[in-house]
């Protein structure tokens, strides 16, 4: 598995992570299949698992499934604060740790910048106290990109999470260069544009040049497009299917595209 370093610390992370939006929002009786999904992820070298209290039961499911998996190495656990007010934020973050069954979160992010002025000082306190290892911000909307850029430049942030894929390259214009300039690690949400990329290539054969990137599927090409940008730390695709997880993880192996091949991938979904 390829790795990328967190600029602030030099710690290496596996290049393919796992999201939990929708896929982990399930009742306890429906979680058995997710144990196999997580085992596939970890066996392939994955570590980064991203969640949020916004995702229904996903945090609770994450903690439960990790416990059932009995992984030899602790995953890199990331979640978010998604409420307004200091007291409400502290309650929510404490509850997130309880749900994920951990005494320390690797990454705590301010979800969609909600009340970031209140939460950021608390995250700094928690980081100094060792409750969290890294802090960051997220947003899904292009309309928030100006604010994301401003905060990356004005605040000392460890991570930013943003949308980026072969059909949505807005982040390339300013956010990814700003992340590189400021030493901010980048988690990429919506790497498949919520499935829209697969619709665009439905019925199309995998191009012959995919072999130059050691790719055997469109999913691997789409993920390698993202990893081909040097500012990206880790895309976090979500799936509840073992075969899709195994396919995604193979994108973390082998060669990455140069700009010419990245343009070919983008052209395939244009």
N, C-alpha and C positions, 0 to 999 in steps of 0.2 A: 504493500500500500504506500502510495506517495504521501509525503507529509509536507505541511507548510508551517512556518514558524509564526508564533504570536509576536509581533514586533516589540511590544513592551517588555516581554520577558525572555524571548528566545525559546520558549517551550514549543515543542513540535506537536502538531495535531494531525491525525489522519485526514487526508484530503476530501473524503466523502463522509458526511454526517447523516443524521436522521432527524426529520421533523415528525411531529405528532399531531398536527392539526387534522381533525376529523378522524384519522385512522385510529387514534388511541382514545377517542371519546366513546368508550364502550363500557357496558356493565361487567361486573366480575365474571359472570357466567360465559361471557363472550371473549375472554382474554387468552384462552389456551393457545389459539393459533398465533397470537402475538409473541408468545414465548419462543416459538420456532423462528419467527421473523427476527427477534432480537438476537437469538443465538447465531443466526446466519450473519447478521450485521457484525457482531463481535468476532466471530470466527474469521471473517474477512479482514479484520484489522480495524473496524470502526470503533469510535469512542464518543463522538459528540452527539448528544441527544438534546434536542431543543423542544421546550414546551411553553405553556402559559396558562394562567388561571382563566384566560379568555376561552380556552379550548375545552370547556366542559369538564369531563372526568379524565382528561389526558394526563395531568400531573399524577393523580392517584393511580391511574393505570401504569404509568411509567415506573413508579415505585414498586407496585405489585409485581409487574413483569420482571423487573430486575431481580427482585427477591426470589422469584420462581426460577429464574435462569441460573442463579448461583454463579455469576461470572467471576472468574479468577481475578480479573482486573476491574477496578471501579471505573465506570464510564465517566465521561466529562459531562456533567449535568448543567444545562442552561435552562433558565426560565425567566419570567418577566414579572414586573409589577404593573397592574392595570387597574388603577383606581385613583381617586383624588383625596388629598389630605394626608398629613404625616401619620396620624394614628391609624387610619384605615390602611395606609401603605405598609406599615410595620406589621399589622395584623395579617394582611394578605401574604406578605413575604414569609412570615413565620409559618403560616398555614401551608404555603407551598413547600417549604422544607419538610414539614411533617408528612405531607402527601407523597413527596418523593423519597421519603425515608432516609434523609441525610442530615448530618450535623453541619455540613458545609456545602454551599453551592459553588460550582466552578465559575459560573457566569450568571449575573443577574442584570437584566436589561429593562429599560423603561419602555413599555409597550406603546407604540404609536405616539411617543413623546407626551403621553397624558400626564399633566401636572409635573413635568420634569424639573421645574424650578424647586419644587418641594422634595421630590424623591432623590435627586442627585446628591445633595449633602448627606442624606441618610445612607445611600449606597457607599459613599466615601467612608462614613463612620463604620459601616459593616465590614468594609474591606480592611480598614486598619485593625479592627477587632478580630479578623480572621474568619468571619462568618461567610464571606464570599471571597473568591480569589480574583475575579475580574468584574468590571462593570461596563455597561454599554447602553445604547439606545437603538430603537427600531422604528421603522415606518414602512408601510406598504404603498403609499400614494406618492405619485410624482409631485403633487402639489406641496409636499413636505420636504422635497429635496433641498430647497434653499436653506431651510432651518437645519436639516441634518448637516449640511456643509458648514454652516455657521458654528454649530456646536462642536463639530470635529475640530475646527480651527481654534475656538475660544476655550474649550474645556479639554482636560486631559482624559480622554476616553480610551478604554482598552479595545472595545468592539463596537461595530455598527452592523446592524442587520438590515438588508435592503433587497428589493426585487431586481432580478437580473437574469436574462436568458437570451437565446439567439434571436428572438423576435422582439424583445424589449431591451434595447441597449442604451436607454436614457442615462443609466448610471455611469456609463463610460465617459460621458461628457465632462462631468465635474466631480462626482462623488468618489469614483474609484481613484482618480488622480489625487484627490484630497486625502483619501485614506492612506495612499502611499506616502504622501508628503508628511502626514502627521503621525505616522506609525500606528495606525488604527487597523486592527484585524477586521476582516469582513466575512460575515456569514451571509449566504445568499438564499433568500426565500424564493418561492415560485420558480424553481429552475426549469420546470416544464410548462410554465405559463398555465398552471392548473389543468394540465392535460391538453391544452390547445395545440401545442407543438406536435403531438402525435396525430391530431386530426389533420394537420397541414401536410403530413407525409403519409397519410393513410393510402395504402396501395402502391406507394413508391418503393422500389427495391433499394436496399442499402447501397450507396455508391461504392464503386470499386476502390476509391481512394481511402475509404474507411480503414482498410487494412494497414495503411501507413500510420494509423494511430492505434493499432491493435484493438480496433472496435468491431464488435459483432452485432451491434444493435443501434437503433436510433437513440435510445436512452443514453447509451454510453457516449455517443457523439455529442448529444446536447450537454451532458455534464462536462465533457472534455472541452467544449467551447468555453464554458465558464472558467474552468481551471486554466485554460490557456491565457487568461489575464493574470498577470503576476501579482496584482493587488488583492486577488481573492484568496481567502484562507480556506473556506469550506462551504460548499453548497449543502443544503439540508433537505433532500427530497423525502417525501413521506409516502409510505406504502404499508398496506396490511397483508401483502402477498409475499410469500417466501421467494418465489421465482423472480418477482420484480426486485426484491431486495438484493438477491444474488447478482442480478443483471446490473443494478445500479453500482454495486460495489466494485464490479470489474472496471468501471470507469476510473478507479483509482490506481489502475495498473498500467504499465507500459508508457508509450510516448504521448506527449501532449502536442496540440496543434500550434504551428507558427501562425502569423497573421494571415497568410495566404489561405491556409486550411480553415481558419476561423471564418473567413469571408465565405468560403464554400459552404460551410455549415449554415451560416446565416442566410445565404442565398437559397438554400433548400427549403426554408420555411417562410421565405418572403412572400 
